Amino acid sequence: MHQPPNKKKVYKQREFDINKYMRRHIALEVLYIGSAYNGFAMQKDTKETVEEKLFYALRKTCLIAPAADRWEDCGYSRCGRTDKGVHAFGQVVALQLRSSVLCAQSEDFPPEPTTELDYVGILNRALPGDIRVRRWCAVPDDFSARFSCSWRHYKYFFYLKEEHDLEAMEAAASFLRGEHDFRNFCRMDAVNVSNYSRCILSSVISPATGVRDKRQSFDEQLYVWDVKGSAFLWHQVRCMMAVLLMVANGDEEPTIIKQMLSVTTYPRKPQYKMASEAPLVLYKCGFEEKMQWNHGPSTVMRGLTEHLAGLQAEQGIRAAILDTAVLEHELATGAHTRRLALRKYRSRSENRMQTSGSLMDILTQQEASEGSEGEAAGSE
């Protein structure tokens, strides 16, 4: 007699119940290469943001509830918003995450870092390759990644040639230090911002030591501008860098910085193009609280190092391919295209005023216009 084949029982996967676990307020330090993303913060019209990818990983790993809202249900806060194409080594977010401790065992809460969930390893296995969590820290319930942050440190990488005036650029950068009204160095946001006063704690230009770069063997030197401030306005760093590059090119004097900071004399921002976003990095965020950061097990730390080294190797191979293409083109045409490399970051044409004349010319015209308007108003 024919026997029907035995059918395997299909077991329905039990749904994970996050409510059985304790939750704790955790800060995460996030590293990302921003080239492929439309900025850090979530946006209504695109899913291609770093924050969107981070929340996808948080839900996928059940560290937050699948339907959790980023603000109300998670107590979420971020240190800063980086623009499209900007990178970060030390972006910090904070939110309520699932703990390893069951609610029924609340007497064991909070656990020691060695017995807590491996937040770094768990999230990095679910994140895209160009986004990584570096470390985590337990923080008080009233901790805010934004409002508890006492300073943000940005790095901007750029090339200079011998004919550029590094000394003038350094002098101009020093004039940015201190508390000033930076409305002439940002993208105006009249709806959300009424106070344009910000404090720059340090502003230093130096050779980018420790950065391996083949191009430095030619006539260009890689530099980095380190700028640290309590907070920054929208596009402030890129606007300041644009003017510094004008000074290095000899298009403006270092004192142009002082002139533009004098908003009583020059209340209207002159129109100029921002510096490129590609060399900008949110390097570190500082907090008044003593942050006890945890990197996770040694295998996780080693894995992150190897992953970053792999990304570096990929970029090195890509650079070698492009370098070969440049050399081949030079041999075939005799054109020294290498001298024109990275023009988009530092060229005279991009960082000049979009209107005719220098920044100083525009400010002088503005001052004269303000004076004539004042005389006309007085005569009335």
C-alpha positions in Angstrom: 0.0 0.0 0.0 1.4 3.4 -1.0 2.3 5.6 2.0 2.1 9.3 1.5 5.4 11.1 2.2 5.8 12.4 5.7 5.3 16.2 5.7 7.7 18.1 7.9 6.1 20.2 10.5 6.5 23.9 9.9 7.1 25.7 13.2 6.2 29.3 13.3 9.0 31.4 14.6 8.2 32.8 18.0 8.0 36.5 18.0 10.6 38.2 20.1 9.1 40.0 23.1 11.2 43.0 23.8 9.0 44.0 26.7 10.4 41.1 28.8 13.7 42.9 29.0 14.9 45.9 30.9 15.8 49.0 29.0 18.7 51.4 29.7 19.9 54.8 28.3 22.9 54.2 26.1 25.1 56.6 24.1 26.6 55.2 20.9 29.6 56.7 19.1 29.1 56.3 15.4 31.6 56.4 12.5 30.5 56.8 8.9 31.7 57.6 5.4 29.1 60.0 4.2 29.7 60.0 0.5 26.7 57.7 -0.3 24.3 59.4 2.1 22.0 62.5 2.0 23.2 63.6 5.4 23.0 62.1 8.8 19.4 63.0 9.9 16.3 61.3 8.7 14.4 63.0 5.9 10.8 62.5 4.6 11.8 62.2 1.0 14.7 59.7 1.1 15.8 56.6 3.0 19.4 57.2 2.1 20.5 58.8 5.4 22.8 57.5 8.1 20.2 57.8 10.7 17.7 55.8 8.6 20.2 52.9 8.3 21.0 53.1 12.0 17.3 52.8 13.0 16.8 49.9 10.6 19.7 48.1 12.3 18.3 48.9 15.8 14.9 47.4 14.8 16.3 44.4 13.0 18.4 43.4 16.1 15.4 44.1 18.4 17.4 46.6 20.4 14.3 48.8 20.1 10.7 47.8 19.4 9.9 47.2 15.7 7.4 50.0 15.7 9.3 52.4 17.9 9.3 56.1 17.0 12.8 57.6 17.1 11.8 60.4 19.5 8.9 59.5 21.8 9.5 55.8 22.3 13.3 55.7 22.4 14.2 59.0 24.1 16.5 59.6 21.1 18.9 62.5 20.7 21.8 63.2 18.3 24.8 65.4 18.8 24.8 67.0 15.4 23.4 66.9 11.9 26.0 66.5 9.2 25.2 67.5 5.6 25.1 65.3 2.5 28.5 63.9 1.8 30.1 64.8 5.2 31.8 62.1 7.2 32.1 61.4 11.0 34.5 59.6 13.2 32.8 60.6 16.5 29.1 61.3 16.0 27.2 60.5 19.2 23.5 59.5 19.6 21.7 58.4 22.7 18.5 56.4 23.2 16.8 53.7 25.3 18.0 50.2 24.3 17.2 46.7 25.3 19.4 45.3 28.1 20.5 41.7 28.6 18.6 41.6 31.9 15.0 40.3 32.1 12.4 42.3 33.9 11.9 39.3 36.1 15.5 39.6 37.2 15.6 43.4 37.8 17.7 43.0 40.9 20.6 42.3 38.6 20.1 45.6 36.7 22.1 47.3 35.5 24.6 44.7 34.5 28.4 45.1 34.3 29.7 46.0 30.8 31.2 42.5 30.4 27.7 40.9 30.9 25.7 43.5 29.0 24.7 43.0 25.4 27.6 43.5 22.9 25.9 46.6 21.3 28.9 47.3 19.1 29.1 43.8 17.6 25.3 43.3 17.3 24.8 46.6 15.4 27.8 46.4 13.2 26.7 43.0 11.8 23.4 44.7 10.7 24.8 48.0 9.4 26.1 48.8 5.9 29.9 48.6 5.5 30.4 52.4 5.5 28.6 52.9 8.9 30.0 51.5 12.1 29.4 51.8 15.8 32.7 52.4 17.6 31.7 52.1 21.2 28.9 52.5 23.7 28.4 54.1 27.1 25.7 53.9 29.8 24.4 57.4 30.5 21.9 59.0 32.9 18.3 59.1 31.8 18.5 62.9 31.5 21.5 62.7 29.2 21.0 64.4 25.8 23.6 63.8 23.0 22.8 67.4 21.8 22.4 69.5 24.9 24.9 67.6 27.1 27.6 68.1 24.5 30.1 70.9 25.4 32.0 71.0 22.1 32.2 69.6 18.6 35.5 69.1 16.8 35.6 69.2 13.0 38.5 68.4 10.6 38.7 69.7 7.1 41.4 68.3 4.8 42.8 70.3 1.9 45.8 70.6 -0.4 48.1 73.7 -0.7 50.9 74.3 -3.2 54.0 76.4 -2.6 52.5 79.5 -4.2 49.6 79.5 -1.7 50.0 81.8 1.3 49.8 79.4 4.3 50.9 82.1 6.8 48.1 84.4 5.7 45.6 81.5 6.0 46.8 80.7 9.5 46.4 84.3 10.5 42.9 84.4 9.1 42.0 81.2 10.9 43.1 82.7 14.2 40.7 85.6 13.9 37.8 83.1 14.0 38.6 82.2 17.7 36.3 83.5 20.4 32.6 84.4 20.6 31.3 86.2 17.5 28.1 86.6 15.5 28.7 84.2 12.5 25.7 85.2 10.4 28.1 86.1 7.5 29.6 82.6 7.7 26.5 80.3 7.5 23.4 79.5 5.6 20.7 81.7 7.1 17.8 79.8 8.8 15.5 82.6 9.9 12.7 80.2 10.8 14.6 78.1 13.3 17.6 80.4 14.3 17.4 83.8 15.9 20.8 83.9 17.7 23.8 83.6 15.4 26.4 84.0 18.2 28.7 81.0 18.5 32.0 80.4 20.3 35.0 79.0 18.5 37.3 77.4 21.0 40.2 76.6 18.7 41.1 77.1 15.0 44.4 75.7 13.9 45.9 74.7 10.5 48.7 72.1 10.4 50.2 69.5 8.1 48.1 66.3 8.0 50.8 64.2 9.7 50.1 60.5 9.9 48.1 60.6 6.7 49.6 58.5 4.0 49.2 60.4 0.7 51.2 59.8 -2.4 50.4 63.2 -3.9 52.6 64.9 -1.3 55.7 63.7 -3.2 54.8 66.2 -5.9 54.2 70.0 -5.4 51.2 69.7 -3.1 51.1 69.3 0.7 48.1 67.9 2.5 46.9 70.1 5.4 44.1 69.8 7.9 42.1 72.6 9.6 41.0 71.7 13.1 38.2 73.8 14.4 36.5 73.2 17.7 33.4 75.1 18.9 30.6 74.8 21.5 28.1 74.6 18.6 27.9 75.5 14.9 25.4 77.1 12.6 24.1 75.5 9.4 27.0 75.2 6.9 29.2 77.3 9.2 32.4 75.2 8.9 32.2 75.1 5.1 31.5 78.8 4.8 34.5 79.6 7.0 36.7 77.3 5.1 35.6 78.9 1.8 36.9 82.3 3.0 40.1 80.8 4.4 40.8 79.2 1.0 40.3 82.6 -0.7 42.9 84.0 1.7 45.3 81.2 0.8 44.8 81.9 -2.9 45.6 85.6 -2.4 42.1 86.7 -3.3 41.5 88.2 0.1 43.5 89.6 3.0 43.4 87.8 6.4 41.5 90.8 7.8 38.5 89.9 5.7 37.6 87.6 8.6 37.4 90.5 11.0 35.4 92.5 8.5 32.8 89.8 8.0 32.5 89.3 11.8 31.6 92.9 12.2 27.9 92.5 11.6 27.0 96.0 12.8 29.1 97.3 9.9 28.3 94.6 7.4 24.8 93.2 8.4 24.2 91.4 5.1 26.1 88.3 4.1 28.0 88.6 0.8 27.2 85.8 -1.7 30.0 83.3 -2.1 30.2 79.5 -2.7 30.8 77.2 0.2 33.8 74.9 0.3 33.2 71.3 -0.8 31.6 68.9 1.7 33.8 65.9 0.7 36.9 66.7 2.9 34.8 67.6 6.1 34.7 65.2 9.1 32.9 65.5 12.4 35.9 64.3 14.4 34.9 64.2 18.0 32.1 65.4 20.4 33.0 66.3 23.9 30.8 66.0 27.0 31.1 67.4 30.6 30.1 64.0 32.0 32.8 61.4 32.5 32.0 59.0 29.7 33.0 55.4 30.4 33.2 54.1 26.9 33.1 50.4 26.1 34.5 48.9 22.9 33.2 45.4 23.4 35.1 42.2 23.4 38.7 42.2 21.9 37.4 40.2 18.9 34.9 43.0 18.1 37.6 45.7 18.4 39.9 43.7 16.2 37.1 43.1 13.7 36.4 46.8 13.5 40.1 47.6 12.9 40.3 45.0 10.2 37.1 46.3 8.5 38.4 49.8 8.4 41.7 48.6 7.1 39.8 46.8 4.4 38.0 50.0 3.4 41.3 51.8 3.3 42.8 49.1 1.1 39.8 49.4 -1.3 40.4 53.1 -1.6 44.1 52.6 -2.1 43.4 50.2 -5.0 41.0 52.7 -6.5 43.6 55.5 -6.1 46.2 53.3 -7.8 43.9 52.7 -10.7 43.2 56.4 -11.1 46.9 57.2 -10.7 47.7 54.8 -13.5 45.0 56.4 -15.7 46.5 59.9 -15.0 50.0 58.7 -15.8 48.9 57.0 -19.0 47.1 60.2 -20.1 50.1 62.3 -19.3 52.4 60.0 -21.4 49.9 60.0 -24.3 49.2 63.8 -24.4 52.1 65.5 -22.5 49.5 67.3 -20.3 50.4 67.5 -16.7 46.9 66.8 -15.4 48.2 65.9 -12.0 48.6 69.6 -11.2 44.9 70.1 -11.7 43.8 67.4 -9.3 41.4 68.2 -6.5 40.5 71.5 -8.1 37.0 71.2 -6.8 38.3 71.5 -3.2 40.5 74.5 -3.5 40.4 76.2 -6.9 40.3 79.9 -7.3 37.2 79.8 -9.5 35.0 77.9 -7.2 35.9 79.8 -4.0 35.7 83.2 -5.6 32.7 85.4 -5.3 29.9 84.4 -7.7 29.4 88.0 -8.4 32.3 90.2 -9.7 34.9 91.6 -7.3 36.3 90.3 -4.1 34.6 89.9 -0.7 36.2 93.1 0.5 34.9 95.0 -2.6 31.4 93.7 -1.8 31.6 94.6 1.8 32.9 98.1 1.0 30.0 98.6 -1.4 27.6 97.4 1.3 29.1 99.8 3.9 28.7 102.7 1.4 25.2 101.7 0.7 24.3 101.5 4.4 25.9 105.0 4.9 23.9 106.6 2.0 20.7 105.1 3.3 21.4 106.4 6.8 22.0 109.9 5.4 18.8 109.7 3.4 16.8 108.6 6.4 18.3 111.4 8.5 17.3 114.0 6.0 13.7 112.9 6.2 
